[in-house]
Amino acid sequence: MGVLAAVAGAFAYVGTVDPNEAGHYPVCPLLRYTGIYCPGCGGLRSAHAFVHGDVLTALQDNAPAVMGYLGFAVLWTVWVVHAARGRRLRIDPPPALLWSLGALLLVFTVVRNLPFGGWLHP
């Protein structure tokens, strides 16, 4: 329950304090010093839009982050159901899945920084 409270508190804060207004959150250091968008750039804007029910804007700001929000929600729900039934949940993803997710995130990062990937900028 502590994890859910922490995540809900973080989303409530980001939903209240708009990251689109300058000065509320620190700037991504990689973006500031190199001009390169990291895979997390736009994540706060994405969370803000997601909290306000604007899923299309959230996907435009950072699609992998939205997939992460949904993945966390599903995983947490499955864990709660298992815990309520008195069973332990063992999560043991195959290495191929982890490598694939990492490769997709790398491709997303590279494409969003290429001239034709401007539509992926936050």
C-alpha positions as CSV (number, residue, x, y, z in Angstrom):
1,M,0.0,0.0,0.0
2,G,3.0,2.3,0.6
3,V,4.1,2.0,-3.0
4,L,0.6,2.9,-4.2
5,A,0.4,5.9,-1.8
6,A,3.8,7.1,-3.0
7,V,2.9,6.8,-6.7
8,A,-0.6,8.4,-6.2
9,G,1.1,11.2,-4.3
10,A,3.6,11.8,-7.0
11,F,0.9,11.8,-9.7
12,A,-1.3,14.1,-7.6
13,Y,1.6,16.6,-7.2
14,V,2.5,16.5,-10.9
15,G,-1.2,16.8,-11.8
16,T,-1.4,19.9,-9.6
17,V,1.9,21.6,-10.4
18,D,2.0,22.1,-14.2
19,P,5.4,21.1,-15.6
20,N,4.6,23.2,-18.7
21,E,5.2,26.3,-16.7
22,A,8.9,27.2,-16.3
23,G,10.5,27.1,-12.9
24,H,8.5,24.4,-11.2
25,Y,10.8,21.4,-12.0
26,P,14.5,21.2,-12.9
27,V,15.5,20.9,-16.5
28,C,16.8,17.6,-17.8
29,P,20.7,17.9,-17.5
30,L,21.3,15.9,-20.7
31,L,18.9,18.2,-22.6
32,R,20.4,21.4,-21.0
33,Y,24.0,20.6,-21.7
34,T,23.9,18.6,-24.9
35,G,20.5,19.4,-26.5
36,I,19.8,15.7,-26.7
37,Y,16.4,14.4,-25.5
38,C,16.8,11.5,-23.1
39,P,14.2,8.7,-23.0
40,G,12.6,10.4,-20.0
41,C,12.3,13.9,-21.4
42,G,8.6,14.9,-21.4
43,G,7.8,12.3,-18.8
44,L,6.5,15.0,-16.3
45,R,4.4,16.7,-19.0
46,S,3.1,13.2,-20.0
47,A,2.2,12.4,-16.4
48,H,0.4,15.8,-16.1
49,A,-1.6,15.2,-19.2
50,F,-2.4,11.6,-18.2
51,V,-3.7,12.8,-14.8
52,H,-6.0,15.2,-16.5
53,G,-7.3,12.5,-18.8
54,D,-5.6,13.8,-22.0
55,V,-4.1,10.5,-23.2
56,L,-3.3,11.7,-26.7
57,T,-1.1,14.6,-25.3
58,A,0.4,12.2,-22.8
59,L,1.4,9.9,-25.6
60,Q,2.8,12.7,-27.7
61,D,4.9,14.0,-24.8
62,N,6.4,10.6,-23.9
63,A,4.8,7.4,-25.2
64,P,7.1,5.0,-23.3
65,A,6.2,6.7,-20.1
66,V,2.5,6.2,-20.7
67,M,3.2,2.5,-21.4
68,G,5.2,2.5,-18.1
69,Y,2.2,4.0,-16.2
70,L,-0.1,1.4,-17.6
71,G,2.4,-1.4,-17.0
72,F,2.9,-0.4,-13.4
73,A,-0.9,-0.3,-12.9
74,V,-1.3,-3.8,-14.3
75,L,1.6,-5.2,-12.4
76,W,0.5,-3.7,-9.1
77,T,-3.1,-5.0,-9.6
78,V,-1.8,-8.5,-10.3
79,W,0.4,-8.3,-7.2
80,V,-2.6,-7.2,-5.0
81,V,-4.8,-10.0,-6.3
82,H,-2.0,-12.5,-5.6
83,A,-1.4,-11.0,-2.1
84,A,-5.1,-11.1,-1.3
85,R,-5.2,-14.8,-2.2
86,G,-2.2,-15.4,0.0
87,R,0.1,-16.3,-2.9
88,R,3.5,-14.8,-3.7
89,L,4.0,-13.3,-7.1
90,R,7.3,-14.1,-8.8
91,I,8.2,-11.9,-11.6
92,D,10.9,-13.5,-13.8
93,P,10.8,-12.0,-17.3
94,P,12.9,-13.8,-19.9
95,P,16.1,-12.0,-20.8
96,A,14.9,-11.6,-24.4
97,L,12.0,-9.5,-23.2
98,L,14.2,-7.2,-21.2
99,W,16.7,-6.9,-24.1
100,S,13.8,-6.1,-26.5
101,L,12.4,-3.4,-24.2
102,G,15.8,-1.9,-23.8
103,A,16.3,-2.0,-27.6
104,L,12.9,-0.3,-28.2
105,L,13.8,2.4,-25.7
106,L,17.1,2.9,-27.4
107,V,15.5,3.2,-30.8
108,F,12.9,5.6,-29.4
109,T,15.7,7.8,-28.0
110,V,17.7,7.8,-31.2
111,V,14.7,8.5,-33.5
112,R,13.4,11.3,-31.3
113,N,16.8,13.1,-31.7
114,L,17.1,12.7,-35.5
115,P,15.8,15.5,-37.7
116,F,12.8,13.4,-38.9
117,G,11.9,12.4,-35.4
118,G,10.7,15.9,-34.4
119,W,7.2,14.6,-33.8
120,L,8.6,12.6,-30.8
121,H,9.9,15.8,-29.1
122,P,8.1,16.6,-25.9
